Amino acid sequence: MDEDEGQLSTTFPQPPPFYKHFTSQNLERLKEFQESTNSKTQGGNPSEALGLISPRLLNLPPELRYLIPPEPPADGKYRSFGLPQNINETLPSLQEIGIEELYPSLSVPSSDSEGLGSKWTLDRAFYLKKMAKSILLNFLELVGVLSVNPAQFGDKIDHLKTLFVNSHHLINEYRPHQARETLILMMEDQLEKKKAEVEGIKRMKQKIDDILAGLGKNALELADGVDAEGTRPPSPEKKRKEDQRRMWHVLNEELGM
């Protein structure tokens, strides 16, 4: 088998050869280049500081040029696997794709639903449950039709297709809400971690303050030559090592080491 036949028989195309340049080392080199460029062009064009202008880009080694993403297409369109794609692609309505809509659209006021505005609500979970039950019912009816007259299966297949497409379309309308809630959870998690760090710093500060207060008290006792119980304290060198051990012990406990 020659090389051309091997490529045609491959299920997925081979990755482009420049994927080998996406390494941690090259990313660090690109970051250093951008920082050095930024320091040289302070007050200038921000895009030039990022190394996105052609003269700056040509100064990069070939293996680093692949790490800079290209600018978005001016017309907002691109091709993927030979098919045209739109950057700002929106979810088409069911009417646009020729499917009967079984629930009210957010873009259409309820008063436009041929007098059904009082019956149709925007409770998406309600309609998802109804369609799930309808799918089960139509499937049972399809089984019954196949057992009696298999040639009449077409209508039930169309009904099931309409129900499935409506269900998927309704779920896709939840994507912006899902993304927003996911972002909120991430921000709340980061906030909790920052609060925990602040509380840990406060506890550390309090322990260090207590140790420093004890060291100050011990220093006064050393100056008097006796401790609080009237006995002679240990030597200054021994006392210093003991205080250091106490300090490191507190730090290790707080840092979990």
N, C-alpha and C positions, 0 to 999 in steps of 0.2 A: 504494500500500500504506500503510495507516494504521499508527500506532505500535503498537497491540496486536498486529496481525498480524506486524509485524517482530520483536517480542519473542518471539512463539510460534515463529517460524521460526529463532531463534537456537539454535545447538547448546548453548552454555553460557550461563548467566545472566550478566548484567553484574555487575561487582564492586560492593559497596556503596559509596555515595558517600563514606563517612568514611575510605576507604583513603588519600585525599589528605592526611590529617592525619599519617600516619606518615612524618615527615621527620626528618632529622638535627637540624634546628633545634628542632623540637618535643621531640625526645628530650632535647636539652641543657636546654631550659627545664624539662622535667619533672624532670630530675636536680637542677637548682638548687632547684626547689620542694621536693623531698624532703629535700635537705640542709638547707635553711633550716627545714623542719618538724622535722627530726630534732634540730637544735640547740635548738629551742624546747621540745621535749618530752623532753629527756634524763631518764632515770629513769622515764618514763611507759610507756604502752602501746606496744610495738614496732610493732603494726599501725597505730597512729595516726601514728607517725613516718614510715611509708611512704605516708601519704596515702590509706589504704584505707578509712577510716571515713567515713561519709556526710557529716558536716559538713565534714570536710577536703576530701572529694571535690567538694563543691559550691563550694568556694572556687576551684577550678581553672577556667581558661577552658574553654569548650566544646570547643575543638580538642584540649585536653590530656586530657580525660576519657576519650577513646577509647583512649588509650595505656595505661591501667591495666586489666589483665585482670580479668575478673569472677571471683568466688569459685567454686570447683568446686560442682556441684550437690550438695545434701545427700544425695539418694538414690543418687548415683553413676551416674545415667542422664541422657542428653541425646538430642536428635534432630538428625540430619544429613541434609539433603535429604529430610526427611519420614520417615526411618527411625529407629527407636529404637536407640541405641548405649549400651554399657556402658563406663564409664571403666576399670574393672579387668577387662576382658574376658580370659578365659583361652582357651587353645587347646582346643577340644572334642576328645574322643577319637573314634576312628573308629567305635566302637560307638554313640556318641551320634548320629552322622549316618547311621547305617545302612550303613556300608561294612565289608566284611570286612577284618580286620587281618592283614597278611602278615608282621609282625615283632612281637616282644614289646614290650609297653608298659612304660615305666619305673614306672608306678604299680601294676602287677600283678606280684607275685612270680613267678619262673619256676616255682615248684612248683605254681602254679595253672593252668598251661598244659596241663592234661590229660596229665601225664606226659611232656611234651616239654621239660622244663626242662634236661635234659642235652644236647639238640640245639640249643636256642635260646640264643643269646648276646646280649650288648648291644653287639656290634661293628656300629655304624651303617654304616660304610663298606662292610662286607661285604654287608649287606642292600641297600644302594643299588646296588652292582655287580650283585647277583643280579637285582634288579628291572629294571635297565637291559638286561641280557641277555634277560630274559623279555619286555620290551617289544619288542625287536627280533624275537624269535622269534614272538610273537603277531602282529606286523605282517606278517611273511612268510606266516604261516598265513592271515591275513585276505586277503592278496592272492591266495593259492591258492584260498580259498573263493570269492572274487568271480569268479575265472576259471572255476570249475566250476559252482557253484550260488549265484548272488548272493543268493538269498532267505535263505540261512543265515548271513548276516553278523552277526546280532544277538548271538550268544554271544561272538564274538571282540571285538566293540565293548565289551561289558560287561567282558570280561577286561582289555582295555586301559584302560578307565576305572578299574577297581579298582587296577591297577598304577600309573597316573599319580597317583591320589589318595593312595595309600600313599607314593609317592615324595615328593610335595609335603609331605605331613604329616610325614614323617621329616626332611625338610630344615628345616621350620619348628621342629622341636624343637631344632635347633641355634642358633636365634636368640639365646637368652640366653647361650649359650657364645660366639657371635660378638660380641655386645655386650661381654661381659666381656673377651675378648681384645683387642678394639679399644680399650677403655679402658686396658688394660695397655700397649699399644703407644703410646698417646698420652702416658701418664704417663712411660714410659721415654724417649720423645723429649723431653719437657719436662725430665726430669732430665739428659739428655745436654747439652741447651742450657744449662742452669744451670751444669753442670760446666765447659762450655767458656767461659762468661762468667767464672766464678771463676778459671780458669786464665789467661784474658786479663788480668784485673785483677792477678793475681800477676806476670805478665810486665811489665805496665805499671809496677807498683810497683818491680820490680827495676831497670828501665831508669831510672826517675826517681831512685832511690837512687844509681845509678851516676853520673848527671849531677850530682846534688847533691854527691856526694863529690868529683867533678872541680871543681865550682865552689868548694868549700871549699879545695881544694888551690891553685887559681888565686888565691883571695883571699889566701892566705898568701904566695904568690910576689909578688903586687902589693904586699903590705905590705913585703917585703924589697927591692923595687925591681928585681929580676932574676928570670928564670924558672929552670927546672931546668938549662938549658944555659948559664947565665951571661950570656945576652943580655937586653937590656931588652925587656920585654913591650909589647904595644900599649897604647894609651890606655884608661882605664877605660870610657869610653863605647863605644868600639869593641869592647872585650871583652864588655861587657854585651849588645850587639846580637848578637854571635857566639854567646854562650851562649843567648840567646833563640831564635835560629835552630836551634840544636841541639835545644833542648827541643821546639820545634814540629815539627821533623823526626821526632823519636821518636814524638810523639803521632800525627802523621799516618800513620806506618807502622803503628802498633798499631791505629788505628781504620780503616785501609784507605781513607783519604781521598786 
